[in-house]
Amino acid sequence: MSRSEKYSLKSSRFIKKRYFLAPILFIAIIAGLYYYSKSLIIIEAPKKELGEKIIIELPSGDQIFTYENLIVNEDGRLYYKGERNELDLTGGIVLYEDWED
């Protein structure tokens, strides 16, 4: 086997490896960039200012623990307005006391 035949065998192996490794390397780079870009994007909900912690004592003796900004006075009535519900707390006494979470 002459030198040129040995060289052509080595170069043909290298070309076959290159055509096999290039797409795998390309896919790996694209996947890496995709996951890296996902880690950069962080979506956070805006923080709500809820106000001071309060306790509302109802005429029945029950207590409701909530925040000041969730209580609304409308037409002389006291309402609790949360995200999904609304409670009538008319007749309750609002106490500004700190309670534990």
C-alpha contacts under 8 A as a table, 3 or more apart, distances in Angstrom:
res1	aa1	res2	aa2	distance
1	M	5	E	6.27
1	M	6	K	6.92
2	S	5	E	5.36
2	S	6	K	6.49
3	R	6	K	5.15
3	R	7	Y	6.13
4	S	7	Y	5.02
4	S	8	S	6.08
5	E	8	S	5.11
5	E	9	L	6.23
6	K	9	L	5.20
6	K	10	K	6.30
7	Y	10	K	5.16
7	Y	11	S	6.10
8	S	11	S	5.10
8	S	12	S	6.03
9	L	12	S	5.22
9	L	13	R	6.28
10	K	13	R	5.20
10	K	14	F	6.25
11	S	14	F	4.96
11	S	15	I	6.16
12	S	15	I	5.03
12	S	16	K	6.22
13	R	16	K	5.13
13	R	17	K	6.19
14	F	17	K	5.09
14	F	18	R	6.04
15	I	18	R	4.98
15	I	19	Y	6.27
16	K	19	Y	5.31
16	K	20	F	6.32
17	K	20	F	5.04
17	K	21	L	5.92
18	R	21	L	5.18
18	R	22	A	5.74
19	Y	22	A	5.65
19	Y	23	P	7.19
20	F	23	P	6.48
20	F	24	I	7.08
21	L	24	I	5.22
21	L	25	L	6.01
22	A	25	L	5.15
22	A	26	F	6.08
23	P	26	F	4.94
23	P	27	I	6.09
24	I	27	I	5.20
24	I	28	A	6.15
25	L	28	A	5.06
25	L	29	I	6.21
26	F	29	I	5.21
26	F	30	I	6.28
27	I	30	I	5.13
27	I	31	A	6.10
28	A	31	A	5.14
28	A	32	G	6.05
29	I	32	G	5.08
29	I	33	L	6.14
30	I	33	L	5.19
30	I	34	Y	6.11
31	A	34	Y	5.04
31	A	35	Y	6.31
32	G	35	Y	5.38
32	G	36	Y	6.07
33	L	36	Y	5.01
33	L	37	S	6.03
34	Y	37	S	5.28
34	Y	38	K	6.32
35	Y	38	K	5.07
35	Y	39	S	6.36
36	Y	39	S	5.25
36	Y	40	L	6.65
37	S	40	L	5.19
37	S	41	I	6.78
38	K	41	I	5.51
39	S	42	I	7.25
49	E	69	N	7.66
50	L	67	Y	5.71
50	L	68	E	6.46
50	L	69	N	5.13
50	L	70	L	6.91
51	G	67	Y	5.83
51	G	68	E	5.09
51	G	69	N	5.42
52	E	67	Y	5.64
52	E	68	E	5.32
52	E	69	N	7.79
52	E	96	Y	7.62
52	E	98	D	7.96
53	K	65	F	7.48
53	K	66	T	6.04
53	K	67	Y	4.60
53	K	68	E	6.19
53	K	96	Y	6.75
53	K	97	E	6.58
53	K	98	D	5.62
53	K	99	W	6.79
54	I	65	F	6.13
54	I	66	T	5.61
54	I	67	Y	5.54
54	I	68	E	6.14
54	I	94	V	6.80
54	I	95	L	5.76
54	I	96	Y	4.70
54	I	97	E	5.52
54	I	98	D	6.70
54	I	99	W	7.70
55	I	63	Q	6.50
55	I	64	I	5.61
55	I	65	F	4.73
55	I	66	T	6.37
55	I	94	V	5.98
55	I	95	L	5.13
55	I	96	Y	6.40
55	I	97	E	6.42
56	I	63	Q	5.55
56	I	64	I	5.07
56	I	65	F	6.60
56	I	66	T	7.90
56	I	92	G	5.91
56	I	93	I	5.42
56	I	94	V	4.57
56	I	95	L	6.02
57	E	61	G	6.26
57	E	62	D	5.94
57	E	63	Q	4.64
57	E	64	I	6.60
57	E	92	G	5.27
57	E	93	I	5.12
57	E	94	V	6.59
57	E	95	L	7.57
58	L	61	G	5.40
58	L	62	D	5.39
58	L	63	Q	6.18
58	L	64	I	7.85
58	L	89	L	7.11
58	L	91	G	6.56
58	L	92	G	4.25
58	L	93	I	6.55
59	P	62	D	7.41
59	P	91	G	6.36
59	P	92	G	6.04
65	F	99	W	7.69
66	T	70	L	7.25
67	Y	70	L	5.68
67	Y	71	I	7.26
68	E	71	I	5.70
69	N	72	V	7.49
70	L	80	Y	5.78
70	L	81	K	5.45
70	L	82	G	6.23
71	I	78	L	6.96
71	I	79	Y	5.69
71	I	80	Y	4.66
71	I	81	K	6.29
72	V	78	L	5.90
72	V	79	Y	5.16
72	V	80	Y	6.31
72	V	81	K	7.08
73	N	76	G	6.18
73	N	77	R	5.58
73	N	78	L	4.75
73	N	79	Y	6.28
74	E	77	R	5.32
74	E	78	L	6.57
74	E	79	Y	7.42
77	R	88	D	7.54
77	R	89	L	7.50
77	R	90	T	5.26
78	L	88	D	6.21
78	L	89	L	5.16
78	L	90	T	4.77
78	L	91	G	7.70
78	L	92	G	7.81
79	Y	86	E	6.72
79	Y	87	L	5.59
79	Y	88	D	4.72
79	Y	89	L	5.40
79	Y	90	T	7.05
80	Y	86	E	5.46
80	Y	87	L	5.00
80	Y	88	D	6.50
80	Y	89	L	6.81
81	K	84	R	7.91
81	K	85	N	6.19
81	K	86	E	4.58
81	K	87	L	6.71
82	G	85	N	5.38
82	G	86	E	6.21
89	L	92	G	5.65
